């Protein structure tokens, strides 16, 4: 298995996810800080979006380092399990 640090495919996918996450964080920040464009707290929007991107990259690294080819096992409560039971990305264990 190729080392994740030198895996170009991994980094490309990780940065695509991070860019999407940054955009979503910026939209959330803009939508929650003001009703008019001149009222937007741009520092807060930039801070929130940047942190979301950093967390996205770190999440990609942590998931890849566990085992990129296996499913992610999640332990959840029964009420939450019903929401994600149809997902093919996770194994659900009801506690």
C-alpha positions in Angstrom: 0.0 0.0 0.0 1.3 3.4 -0.9 2.2 5.8 1.8 -0.5 8.5 2.2 2.0 11.3 2.4 3.1 10.7 -1.2 -0.3 9.5 -2.5 -1.4 12.2 -5.0 -4.9 10.7 -5.4 -5.4 11.0 -1.6 -4.3 14.6 -1.5 -6.4 15.6 -4.5 -9.5 14.1 -2.9 -8.7 15.5 0.5 -8.2 19.1 -0.9 -11.4 18.8 -3.0 -13.3 17.8 0.2 -11.6 20.7 2.1 -12.5 23.3 -0.6 -16.2 22.1 -0.5 -16.1 22.3 3.3 -14.6 25.8 3.3 -17.3 27.0 0.9 -20.0 25.5 3.1 -18.5 27.1 6.2 -18.4 30.5 4.4 -22.0 30.2 3.3 -23.1 29.2 6.9 -21.1 32.2 8.3 -22.6 34.6 5.8 -26.1 33.3 6.4 -25.9 33.5 10.2 -24.1 36.9 10.6 -26.2 39.3 8.6 -29.2 39.9 6.5 -27.5 42.5 4.3 -24.2 42.1 2.5 -22.6 45.1 4.3 -23.6 43.7 7.7 -21.5 40.5 7.2 -18.7 39.9 9.8 -16.1 38.9 7.2 -13.4 38.1 9.8 -15.8 35.6 11.5 -16.7 34.1 8.1 -13.1 33.8 7.1 -12.2 32.3 10.5 -15.0 29.8 10.4 -14.3 28.7 6.8 -10.6 28.4 7.4 -11.1 26.2 10.5 -13.6 24.0 8.7 -10.9 23.5 6.0 -8.3 22.6 8.5 -10.6 20.1 10.3 -11.5 18.6 6.9 -7.8 17.9 6.0 -7.1 16.5 9.5 -10.2 14.3 9.3 -9.0 13.0 5.9 -5.6 12.2 7.4 -7.0 10.5 10.4 -9.4 8.3 8.4 -6.8 7.3 5.9 -4.3 6.4 8.6 -6.8 4.1 10.3 -7.4 2.1 7.1 -8.6 3.8 3.9 -10.0 0.6 2.4 -12.2 -0.5 5.3 -15.5 0.8 6.4 -15.7 3.2 9.3 -17.3 1.7 12.4 -19.5 4.0 14.4 -21.1 3.3 17.7 -24.3 5.3 18.1 -27.5 5.5 20.1 -30.6 3.6 18.8 -32.4 6.8 17.7 -29.4 8.0 15.7 -28.9 4.5 14.2 -32.3 4.6 12.5 -31.2 7.8 10.7 -28.1 6.3 9.2 -29.0 2.6 9.0 -29.5 2.8 5.3 -26.1 4.2 4.6 -23.6 1.9 3.0 -20.6 3.9 4.3 -20.7 2.9 7.9 -21.4 -0.1 10.1 -23.9 0.8 12.8 -23.7 -0.8 16.3 -26.6 0.0 18.6 -25.7 0.4 22.2 
